[in-house]
Amino acid sequence: MLAEGLSVVLVGINPAPASVALRHSFATPGNRVWPALYRSGFTPQLMRLHQERDLLALGIGITSIVRRPTSRAAQLSRQELTEAAATCPAESSGYGPPGWPCSA
């Protein structure tokens, strides 16, 4: 979930199976991203996963380094992570704030 002109891009390692099944980022029960966004002042209220598209209006995008879902990031191979990192600039150019690592 990216758009042009974002101020912040949250980059997860890869989606959990629950996130894929529900079609929402950070959908695993008890995920701490939503409370952390609120407590740190990024969102005006505690948001729920079904409100993730509302983050775009706040200048916040979400993406993952690796697309393959796993229960734990440790299930990803070094090769998967390396290959995904190499495509980051091409896939994300223009979406993040100036100077972020994935700007081309």
N, C-alpha and C positions, 0 to 999 in steps of 0.2 A: 504494500500500500504506500506508494510514493506519488508525489506530485511536484511540479516545479516550484521553486522558491521556498522550500521548507527551511525552518530555523533549526530544527532538531530531527535527526534520523536515529531511531532506535534500531540497532542491528543485533538480532538474535543469532545464535549459532545455527539452529535448525528448528523446524516446527516439531511439536510433540504430536503423537497420533490423535490426541483429543482435539488439538487445534485444527488439524486437517478434517476430522470428522465433523466438527462444528462450524468449520469455515471461518474461524476467527483466530487472530493471533493471541498468544498467551492465554489460552482457554483452559489449561489444566487447573482443576480445582485447587484453590489456595495459592495460585500464582501471585507473586508479590509485586509485579509490575504495576498493576492498576493502583493499589494503595501508595506505592512509591511515587508515581506520577503526581498524585494528589498532594501528598505530604511535602513533596519538594517544590510545589507551586507551579508545576507545568500545566495542571488542569484546575479549573475553578471548583470542581466537585469530584467526588469519588466516582469514577466511571466504571461501567461494566463492559465486558467483552463485546456485547452487541452494539456498543457505542463507538467502536474503534474508528469508524469512518469519520466521526466527529473530531477526531484528532487532527485531521487535515486542515480544518478551519482554524485550528490553534497553531498551525505551522509545524506539526509533528507528524512524521512518517514512520512506518514500520517496514522492515525487511529482514531477511535471513541470509546468512552466508551460504548455507547449503539448503537445498530444497527438500532433500529426502527426510521424511519424518522418522524419528527414533524416540524411544522412551528416555534415553540418556544421550547426551552429546558424546560420551565416551564410546558409543557404538559406531561413531563415524571414523573412517580411516584417515590417516595423515594425507593420503593422496586426494581424498574427497575435499578435505579442507584446503589443501594447496591449490587444487584446480579451481575451486570456488573463489578463493581469494584472488586468483589471477583474472577472473572475469569481473570482479567488482567494479573497477573503473569504467569499463565499457557499459555495464548494465545500469549504473547509477549516476552517470555523468549528468549534471544539471539539476539533480533533485535535492541534494544536500546543501548545507550552508557553504559559503566560500571557504576554501582551504581544507575541507574535510578530506580524509584519506582516499575516498572513492571519487573525488573530482578529477576529471580528465583534463 
